[in-house]
């Protein structure tokens, strides 16, 4: 009798894991779509404002930066 209960318990646990995996997959797809829309809107707003918003320029972190006390620039990675 204990083996039957254990088997049924395992099946129910597996079904629960499958359902949660499906829900997590759907959530990941929705997040990817929303992030894509936000990125597209960011590009459009950046284009319309010449990449300035609120008087600040956006920096991606890959620009050139002048180091202190030296007369050359170094690239940040």
N, C-alpha and C positions, 0 to 999 in steps of 0.2 A: 504493500500500500504506500510506503514511503517513497518508493521509486516512481510511482505514478504521480504523486504530488510534486516531487522534485522535477519530473519531466514537464508537467503542466506549468510549474513555476518558471522553468527555463524558457518555455515557449512564450509565455506572457511577457517575460523580461525582454526577450528578443524582439517581440512585436513593439514593445515600448521604445526600444532603442532605434528600431527602424523608423518609427513615427517621428521621434526626435531628430533623427538624421535628415528626414525629409523637411521638417520645419526649419532646421538650421540651414539647409540648402536653399530653401525659398527665401529665408531672411538674407542670406549672402547675395542672392541674385538681386533682390530689391535694393540692398545697400549699394551694389555695383551700379545699378541703374541710376539711383539718386546721386551718387558721387559723379557719374558721367554727366548728368544734367547740370550739377553745380559747377563742374569744371568748364563745361561749354558756356554757361552764363558768365563765369569768371573771365573767360577769354573774350566774350563779347563786350563786357563792361570795360575790360582792360583796353580793348581796341577803341572803344568810344571815348575813353578818357586818356588815351595815349599812355596807358599803364601808370597813371597817377590817380590816386583817389584820396581825397582829404589832404592834399599837399605833400604826401609822402610817396616816395618812389618805392616800388616793390623790388626787393633784391632776392634772388634765388640762392644766394650763398656762393655762387661760382664766379663772382666778379673779382676785379682787381682791387687790392687794398694797399695803401701806402703804409710802410712800416715806420716806426719812430726812429728818428736819428739817422736814417739812411735816405739815399736819393734814388732808390730803385723800388719798384713795386713787386709784390709777391702775389701769386695766385693762391686763393684759398680753395681747398678741396673738401 
